Every structure is written in structure tokens, then in C-alpha cells.
Amino acid sequence: MSNLAIAGGPKVRQTPFPARGLIGPEERAAALALFDQAIASGHAFGYGGPAEQQYDQDFAAYLGGGFADAVNSGTNAVYCALGALQLDALSEVIVPPITDPGGIMPVALLGLVPVVADADVRSYNTCAEQIAPLITERTRAIMVAHIAGDAVDLDPVLALARRHRLYVVEDCAQAHGTLYKGRLAGTFGDIAAFSTMFGKHHCTGGQGGIVFTRNEALHWQGRRFADRGKPFNLAAAGGNVVAGLNCNLNDLSAVIGSAQVKKLPGIIAGRVRVGNAIRAALADHPAVQVGWQVPDSQSSFWFLRLVFRPEAVRVDKATYCQALAAEGIPVNPSYRAIPAEFPWFRERKVFGNSGFPWTCSDYRGPREPQARIANAIQAVETHFNIAIQENYGEREIADIVTAVRKVAAAYAV
């Protein structure tokens, strides 16, 4: 115990972990070129121009072909992906239990009813076993989120959706480059949403998102929805064809995005190298291991999810994580990202105090929000996260592994 940093001993990590360095000279050059073009022409850059079109093409090409539309946030990517489906109001959408609130709020804001499926207790993700009992005659879509870059087991979910003729929406905000059975996340469902805010695998600046699909009809419906119903790809429409918001990305963000997509394979490779090395080093550890992942999948490790086994140590997870943080390791002891626990969901705070959509007289489902989250709560209580990034070297990997083992040994049963 006296050797632990929390008790006054020497820290494993004596210096700060290196900064990520996501933005570099390539992004600066792309931005300056856009400014130079605007100055030379006298016309300000805007949105929807050649820069954004190029980014859409670059991102679609990264996913192996299809259609992409860049928008101004990851939340709006979910919003526009759902909007592309043109679901009737009061339709039910089954949603994941652990995710950013922005991954679920668009459902209710579209007048749809979110129904929360529980997690597979071994991860932060939902699964077909938890989704199946929630399907009703009102269900129209299933949304899954690949949290932490760990893939959802998609084949059973897709089979379930086909059986009930439901759309599948993939929330890939944390899963750029994640592989499931050799294919990239975002290419399995009917439509997918990605976040490109500054902390994700690749970014478009401070905020951003992108909607991807291989269904051309859904692509155009999504594009119209994302830009106030403009009649893209329609002849003689006579004006805006559907109600929507202005969710457009701007051209400055788009040129940053194109520069970033070129780096994305290297970014993913770096994160896989770091995450897999730590997973291998802790594979047989009795107290802490990298969390279970779906067979035949490869996480892109937006962060490292670790499972804590309290039977192997004399302290609880919070105490263990506090000691690990004292060793200089970037620890998040609890990823309590469970929107069903938040006031807006429990109190139906979407459209004033109306309780809509749950309380609408035309809705034939339960008047109170439905959420199965027992497994999700158990998952967050038995796991913790460590921040990693693609530029960590052997020293950083070794320090994380050494600290995990050191603290566990000090508290061993």
C-alpha cells in the first residue's frame, strides 16, 4: 500500500500523457486555401459548395461507396438520419440504453416515441435479445449505437429488423473505423449517423456530423430534411417539399473534414494498436481486463472500456479508480451515460409540459416513458474507462498496464 501514489509513493506516470495533435498543417493549409479563394473571388464561402461536396465524396469513399451528407453536429446527424425515414408521428423507435442524450432526443423531437432497450451486460451496447421483447405493432425503427468504438452484434439485430420490416439506424458517433465481420460500422443498417466533433476519431473542427447510406432514395430524403425541405433531386417541386431545419455543415468545416479523412486510416490503426496491446497485456489479469467485444469484430477504441472484478480485490471500483488516477492514468470511473435516468426523459420534458408524444390521445402505447436499463446500470457499475489515443507509444502502453497491475496488486485479496 505504501508504494501507491495515493499513499505517497512514486507515480507510475511521472509526466503528462502526450496531447493528441489531431489538427495539423494539412488542416491549416486547407483552411487557408479556402480563405485565399474567397478573398481572390470576393465571394464568401458558405455551405453546400464544392468543399462540402468533396468531403461527402471522401467520406463515402472511406466507407466503400454510398451517399454522405455532412451536417453541423452529431446530434443533427441522428436527427436527419431519422428524418430521412419519414416516419409517421407517434411511431415507436427502439433506442440504445447507454449513449449521449443527443443520440435519443431527436426521436422525441420528431414526434416519435423512444423505447429504451437494455444492454448486453458485458458491454455498453444493446443486443437483439434485449430489443426483441420491445417490438410492437407501433415499432418502425431500431437504432443501435456502437459505444466506445465497440461493435454491436449486428447480424441478429438485422435479422430481427427484416422479420418485422423495421428500419435500422446505426449511431456511429464513437465508431469511425469499427469493424464487424470485416465490414465497417455504418454500412449495415439502412442509414447511419456519425459525429465529427473535435474529440472524435476524425473531426470537421469544433462540431459536425455526417449522415451515410447506400440507399439513394433515403439519401435524398435526408438531404431535403437537413436543409428545410429544399427539393433536391426533384423536378418541378414548386417549393420546399417537407418541413425541416437548417442542419448544414459549412465549407470551412468541410475542408477540414476532407483533410482529416485522409488521416483516418492511420488514426484508426494507431488506436487499434494501442487498444489491442493493452487488451493482450491484461488478458489473464484477475481483477481488470479490457471489456468483452463481439466475436469477429475490431473496436476502433474511442476510449478503452475495462471490466472490474471486485472479487479479486479488497476495495470497490471507485476506490480502485481513485488510486489508478493518482498513478497518473486518465481514468473515467463511471460512464453513466444513461439518458433514461435523466429528468428530460423521466418527466417527458420535450414540448413544454404537454408530455407529448407519450400523452398524445392518438398514441396507443404507454403514457410513461419505457426503459429497460437494469443491465445498463450493471454494465456501468462493473466497468470503467481509460482515455487512449492513436499517438500513444510503447511507454504510454506500458505505463497504463503497469499502473493497472500495481494498484490491483496493492489491493489484492
Rosetta blueprint (number, residue, H / E / L):
1 M L
2 S L
3 N L
4 L L
5 A H
6 I H
7 A H
8 G L
9 G L
10 P L
11 K L
12 V L
13 R L
14 Q L
15 T L
16 P L
17 F L
18 P L
19 A L
20 R L
21 G L
22 L L
23 I L
24 G L
25 P H
26 E H
27 E H
28 R H
29 A H
30 A H
31 A H
32 L H
33 A H
34 L H
35 F H
36 D H
37 Q H
38 A H
39 I H
40 A H
41 S H
42 G L
43 H L
44 A L
45 F L
46 G L
47 Y L
48 G L
49 G L
50 P H
51 A H
52 E H
53 Q H
54 Q H
55 Y H
56 D H
57 Q H
58 D H
59 F H
60 A H
61 A H
62 Y H
63 L L
64 G L
65 G L
66 G L
67 F E
68 A E
69 D E
70 A E
71 V E
72 N L
73 S L
74 G H
75 T H
76 N H
77 A H
78 V H
79 Y H
80 C H
81 A H
82 L H
83 G H
84 A H
85 L L
86 Q L
87 L L
88 D L
89 A L
90 L L
91 S L
92 E E
93 V E
94 I E
95 V E
96 P L
97 P L
98 I L
99 T L
100 D L
101 P H
102 G H
103 G H
104 I L
105 M H
106 P H
107 V H
108 A H
109 L H
110 L L
111 G L
112 L L
113 V E
114 P E
115 V E
116 V E
117 A L
118 D L
119 A E
120 D L
121 V L
122 R L
123 S L
124 Y L
125 N L
126 T E
127 C L
128 A H
129 E H
130 Q H
131 I H
132 A H
133 P H
134 L H
135 I L
136 T L
137 E L
138 R L
139 T E
140 R E
141 A E
142 I E
143 M E
144 V E
145 A E
146 H L
147 I H
148 A H
149 G H
150 D L
151 A L
152 V L
153 D L
154 L H
155 D H
156 P H
157 V H
158 L H
159 A H
160 L H
161 A H
162 R H
163 R H
164 H H
165 R L
166 L L
167 Y E
168 V E
169 V E
170 E E
171 D E
172 C L
173 A L
174 Q L
175 A L
176 H L
177 G L
178 T L
179 L E
180 Y E
181 K L
182 G L
183 R E
184 L E
185 A L
186 G L
187 T L
188 F L
189 G L
190 D L
191 I E
192 A E
193 A E
194 F E
195 S E
196 T L
197 M L
198 F L
199 G L
200 K L
201 H L
202 H L
203 C L
204 T L
205 G L
206 G L
207 Q L
208 G L
209 G E
210 I E
211 V E
212 F E
213 T E
214 R L
215 N L
216 E H
217 A H
218 L H
219 H H
220 W H
221 Q H
222 G H
223 R H
224 R H
225 F H
226 A H
227 D E
228 R L
229 G L
230 K L
231 P L
232 F L
233 N L
234 L L
235 A L
236 A L
237 A L
238 G L
239 G L
240 N L
241 V L
242 V L
243 A L
244 G L
245 L L
246 N E
247 C L
248 N E
249 L L
250 N L
251 D H
252 L H
253 S H
254 A H
255 V H
256 I H
257 G H
258 S H
259 A H
260 Q H
261 V H
262 K H
263 K H
264 L H
265 P H
266 G H
267 I H
268 I H
269 A H
270 G H
271 R H
272 V H
273 R H
274 V H
275 G H
276 N H
277 A H
278 I H
279 R H
280 A H
281 A H
282 L L
283 A L
284 D L
285 H L
286 P L
287 A L
288 V E
289 Q E
290 V E
291 G L
292 W L
293 Q L
294 V L
295 P L
296 D L
297 S E
298 Q E
299 S L
300 S L
301 F L
302 W L
303 F L
304 L E
305 R E
306 L E
307 V E
308 F E
309 R L
310 P H
311 E H
312 A H
313 V E
314 R L
315 V L
316 D L
317 K H
318 A H
319 T H
320 Y H
321 C H
322 Q H
323 A H
324 L H
325 A H
326 A H
327 E L
328 G L
329 I L
330 P L
331 V E
332 N E
333 P L
334 S L
335 Y L
336 R L
337 A L
338 I L
339 P H
340 A H
341 E H
342 F L
343 P H
344 W H
345 F H
346 R H
347 E L
348 R L
349 K L
350 V L
351 F L
352 G L
353 N L
354 S L
355 G L
356 F L
357 P L
358 W L
359 T L
360 C L
361 S L
362 D L
363 Y L
364 R L
365 G L
366 P L
367 R L
368 E L
369 P L
370 Q E
371 A E
372 R L
373 I L
374 A H
375 N H
376 A H
377 I H
378 Q H
379 A H
380 V H
381 E H
382 T H
383 H E
384 F E
385 N E
386 I E
387 A L
388 I L
389 Q L
390 E L
391 N L
392 Y L
393 G L
394 E H
395 R H
396 E H
397 I H
398 A H
399 D H
400 I H
401 V H
402 T H
403 A H
404 V H
405 R H
406 K H
407 V H
408 A H
409 A H
410 A H
411 Y L
412 A E
413 V L
